[in-house]
Amino acid sequence: MTLFIISCLLTGALAGFLAGLFGIGGGLVIVPVLVHLLPTIGVPDSLVMNVALGSSFATIVITAFSSAQRHHKLGNVDWQASKYLIPALMVSVFIAGLFISHLPKSITSKLFAIMVLYLALKMLLSIKHQTGSKALTAKSGIIGGAIIGMISSFAGIAGGAFIVPFLNARGIEMKRAIGTSSFCGMLLGLSGMISFIISGLHVENLPQYSLGYVYLPAVVLITLVSFFTSKFGATLTTKLPV
């Protein structure tokens, strides 16, 4: 149990910092760690991926809130863009979460791996940075939000890895895209968390102190640290070159 506590605290520190710096929720770090740790506290293998995803979404609510709060103070949140994205993101991730929570672990783990590989390749190939000139419209925001929400539910992430380039390609400066992503990610995480709570309410063999597929001790330990490190990452965003 000591190893579980220390690992969650360290994961929270890293995930929070990355959340503030890049406008992501930290799920890409949290999910793999929880998949490794949860079996050590007795979570059945068939439930590990769902608990990891649900718990990741729960941590995102707190981490992204802290990050968004800091970005708002720094003037990095585009409220016009947010109003287009948020409804589509929340509805999409909620519905997709209900579906994904019923898939076998062998499929959900592969979906997560595909998302990670795709993001890694996309980042490696995007050597040159250039803000796009396409305007963000209500239609593009709703369609983009729906797709991003669905994809995010596969990996337990706040969608920042997709939201930031999506907004940047539509003329929103990188730092404002990151700040806006943090705000959107907070509400996306809330919707994903509710979805996985509902899906796991009547599931047997979940660990003690679970709320549906959300394992509360892990959420508390991770956010205990990420709440503060996310602010540091958000502050650093304004100081580093794009």
C-alpha positions as CSV (number, residue, x, y, z in Angstrom):
1,M,0.0,0.0,0.0
2,T,2.9,2.3,0.7
3,L,4.1,1.9,-2.9
4,F,0.6,2.6,-4.1
5,I,0.5,5.9,-2.1
6,I,4.0,7.1,-3.2
7,S,3.3,6.2,-6.8
8,C,0.0,8.1,-6.9
9,L,1.6,11.2,-5.3
10,L,4.5,11.2,-7.8
11,T,2.0,10.6,-10.7
12,G,-0.1,13.5,-9.5
13,A,3.0,15.8,-9.5
14,L,3.9,15.0,-13.0
15,A,0.3,14.9,-14.4
16,G,-0.5,18.2,-12.8
17,F,2.6,19.9,-14.2
18,L,1.9,18.6,-17.7
19,A,-1.8,19.6,-17.4
20,G,-0.9,23.2,-16.7
21,L,1.9,23.4,-19.2
22,F,0.1,21.8,-22.2
23,G,-3.6,22.1,-21.4
24,I,-4.0,18.4,-21.1
25,G,-5.7,16.5,-18.3
26,G,-2.9,14.2,-17.4
27,G,-4.7,11.0,-18.4
28,L,-2.0,9.9,-20.6
29,V,0.2,9.6,-17.5
30,I,-2.4,8.6,-15.0
31,V,-4.1,5.7,-16.9
32,P,-1.0,3.6,-17.5
33,V,0.2,4.1,-13.9
34,L,-3.2,3.0,-12.5
35,V,-3.3,0.0,-14.8
36,H,-0.1,-1.1,-13.3
37,L,-1.0,-0.2,-9.7
38,L,-4.6,-1.3,-9.3
39,P,-4.0,-5.1,-9.5
40,T,-1.6,-4.7,-6.5
41,I,-4.6,-3.6,-4.3
42,G,-6.8,-6.5,-5.5
43,V,-8.7,-5.0,-8.5
44,P,-9.7,-7.9,-10.8
45,D,-8.0,-7.8,-14.2
46,S,-11.3,-7.5,-16.0
47,L,-12.1,-4.3,-14.2
48,V,-8.7,-2.6,-14.1
49,M,-9.0,-0.6,-17.3
50,N,-12.5,0.8,-16.5
51,V,-11.4,1.8,-13.0
52,A,-8.3,3.4,-14.4
53,L,-10.3,5.4,-17.0
54,G,-13.0,6.4,-14.5
55,S,-10.5,7.5,-11.8
56,S,-8.5,9.4,-14.5
57,F,-11.6,11.4,-15.5
58,A,-12.2,12.2,-11.8
59,T,-8.7,13.5,-11.3
60,I,-9.0,15.6,-14.4
61,V,-11.9,17.5,-12.9
62,I,-9.7,18.8,-10.1
63,T,-6.4,19.1,-12.0
64,A,-8.0,20.9,-15.0
65,F,-9.9,23.2,-12.7
66,S,-6.7,24.3,-11.0
67,S,-5.0,24.8,-14.3
68,A,-8.0,26.6,-15.9
69,Q,-8.2,28.9,-12.9
70,R,-4.6,29.9,-13.3
71,H,-4.9,30.3,-17.1
72,H,-8.0,32.5,-16.6
73,K,-6.0,34.9,-14.4
74,L,-3.3,35.0,-17.0
75,G,-5.9,35.8,-19.7
76,N,-5.4,32.6,-21.6
77,V,-9.0,31.4,-21.9
78,D,-11.0,32.1,-25.1
79,W,-14.6,32.1,-23.9
80,Q,-16.1,32.3,-27.4
81,A,-14.4,29.1,-28.4
82,S,-15.3,27.4,-25.2
83,K,-19.1,27.9,-25.7
84,Y,-18.9,26.0,-29.0
85,L,-16.8,23.1,-27.8
86,I,-18.1,22.4,-24.3
87,P,-21.6,21.1,-25.0
88,A,-20.5,18.8,-27.7
89,L,-17.5,17.5,-25.6
90,M,-19.6,16.8,-22.6
91,V,-22.4,15.0,-24.4
92,S,-20.0,13.0,-26.6
93,V,-17.8,11.8,-23.8
94,F,-20.7,10.9,-21.6
95,I,-22.4,8.7,-24.2
96,A,-19.1,7.1,-25.4
97,G,-18.1,6.4,-21.7
98,L,-21.3,4.4,-21.2
99,F,-20.4,2.3,-24.3
100,I,-16.7,1.9,-23.5
101,S,-17.2,0.8,-19.9
102,H,-19.0,-2.3,-21.2
103,L,-16.2,-3.4,-23.6
104,P,-13.7,-6.1,-22.5
105,K,-10.3,-5.0,-21.1
106,S,-8.5,-6.5,-24.1
107,I,-10.3,-4.0,-26.4
108,T,-10.2,-0.9,-24.2
109,S,-6.4,-1.3,-23.5
110,K,-5.8,-1.6,-27.3
111,L,-7.9,1.5,-27.9
112,F,-5.8,3.4,-25.3
113,A,-2.6,2.2,-26.9
114,I,-3.7,3.3,-30.4
115,M,-4.5,6.8,-29.0
116,V,-1.1,7.1,-27.4
117,L,0.8,5.9,-30.5
118,Y,-1.3,8.3,-32.7
119,L,-0.5,11.3,-30.5
120,A,3.2,10.4,-30.3
121,L,3.5,10.2,-34.1
122,K,1.5,13.4,-34.5
123,M,3.8,15.3,-32.2
124,L,7.0,13.9,-33.7
125,L,5.9,14.8,-37.2
126,S,4.7,18.3,-36.3
127,I,8.1,19.9,-36.3
128,K,7.0,23.3,-37.7
129,H,4.5,25.3,-35.7
130,Q,2.2,27.7,-37.5
131,T,-1.1,29.1,-36.3
132,G,-3.9,28.3,-38.8
133,S,-6.1,30.8,-40.5
134,K,-9.4,28.9,-40.5
135,A,-12.1,30.6,-38.4
136,L,-13.8,28.7,-35.6
137,T,-17.5,28.5,-36.3
138,A,-20.4,27.0,-34.3
139,K,-20.6,24.1,-36.7
140,S,-16.9,23.3,-36.7
141,G,-16.8,23.6,-32.9
142,I,-19.7,21.2,-32.4
143,I,-18.4,18.6,-34.8
144,G,-14.8,18.9,-33.5
145,G,-16.1,18.7,-29.9
146,A,-18.1,15.6,-30.6
147,I,-15.2,13.8,-32.2
148,I,-12.7,14.9,-29.6
149,G,-15.1,13.9,-26.8
150,M,-15.5,10.4,-28.2
151,I,-11.8,9.9,-28.7
152,S,-11.0,11.2,-25.3
153,S,-13.3,8.6,-23.6
154,F,-11.2,5.8,-25.1
155,A,-8.1,7.0,-23.2
156,G,-9.4,8.7,-20.1
157,I,-7.9,12.0,-21.1
158,A,-9.2,15.6,-21.1
159,G,-8.8,15.9,-24.8
160,G,-6.1,18.6,-24.6
161,A,-3.9,16.7,-27.0
162,F,-6.6,17.2,-29.6
163,I,-8.3,20.4,-28.4
164,V,-5.1,22.5,-28.5
165,P,-4.1,21.7,-32.1
166,F,-7.8,22.0,-33.2
167,L,-8.1,25.5,-31.7
168,N,-4.6,26.5,-32.9
169,A,-5.5,25.4,-36.5
170,R,-8.5,27.8,-36.3
171,G,-6.5,30.9,-35.6
172,I,-6.3,30.8,-31.8
173,E,-2.8,31.6,-30.5
174,M,-1.1,28.7,-28.8
175,K,-1.1,29.9,-25.3
176,R,-4.8,30.8,-25.4
177,A,-5.5,27.4,-27.0
178,I,-3.8,25.8,-24.1
179,G,-5.7,27.8,-21.5
180,T,-9.0,27.2,-23.3
181,S,-8.2,23.5,-23.4
182,S,-7.8,23.4,-19.7
183,F,-11.2,24.9,-19.1
184,C,-12.9,22.6,-21.6
185,G,-11.0,19.6,-20.2
186,M,-12.4,20.3,-16.7
187,L,-16.0,19.9,-17.9
188,L,-15.1,17.0,-20.2
189,G,-13.6,15.2,-17.2
190,L,-16.7,15.9,-15.2
191,S,-19.0,14.4,-17.8
192,G,-16.6,11.4,-18.3
193,M,-16.5,10.8,-14.5
194,I,-20.3,10.8,-14.2
195,S,-20.5,8.4,-17.1
196,F,-18.1,5.9,-15.5
197,I,-19.7,6.3,-12.0
198,I,-23.1,5.4,-13.5
199,S,-21.7,2.5,-15.5
200,G,-20.0,0.9,-12.4
201,L,-22.7,1.5,-9.7
202,H,-23.9,-2.1,-9.7
203,V,-20.7,-3.9,-10.6
204,E,-19.4,-6.4,-8.2
205,N,-15.8,-7.0,-7.0
206,L,-14.8,-3.3,-7.1
207,P,-12.3,-2.2,-4.4
208,Q,-13.6,-0.7,-1.2
209,Y,-14.1,3.1,-1.3
210,S,-15.1,3.0,-5.0
211,L,-17.9,5.1,-6.5
212,G,-18.8,3.2,-9.6
213,Y,-15.6,2.9,-11.6
214,V,-13.9,5.7,-9.7
215,Y,-11.4,4.6,-7.0
216,L,-11.6,7.5,-4.6
217,P,-8.3,6.9,-2.7
218,A,-6.3,7.1,-6.0
219,V,-8.2,10.3,-7.0
220,V,-7.5,12.0,-3.6
221,L,-3.8,11.1,-3.6
222,I,-3.2,12.2,-7.2
223,T,-5.1,15.5,-7.0
224,L,-3.6,16.3,-3.6
225,V,-0.4,17.1,-5.5
226,S,-1.6,17.8,-9.1
227,F,-3.8,20.7,-7.9
228,F,-0.6,22.7,-7.0
229,T,1.8,21.5,-9.7
230,S,-0.8,22.4,-12.4
231,K,-0.6,26.0,-11.4
232,F,3.2,25.9,-11.8
233,G,2.8,24.4,-15.3
234,A,0.3,27.0,-16.3
235,T,2.5,29.9,-15.1
236,L,5.4,28.4,-17.0
237,T,3.3,28.3,-20.2
238,T,3.3,32.1,-20.4
239,K,7.1,32.3,-19.9
240,L,8.3,29.6,-22.4
241,P,8.5,30.2,-26.2
242,V,5.6,28.8,-28.1
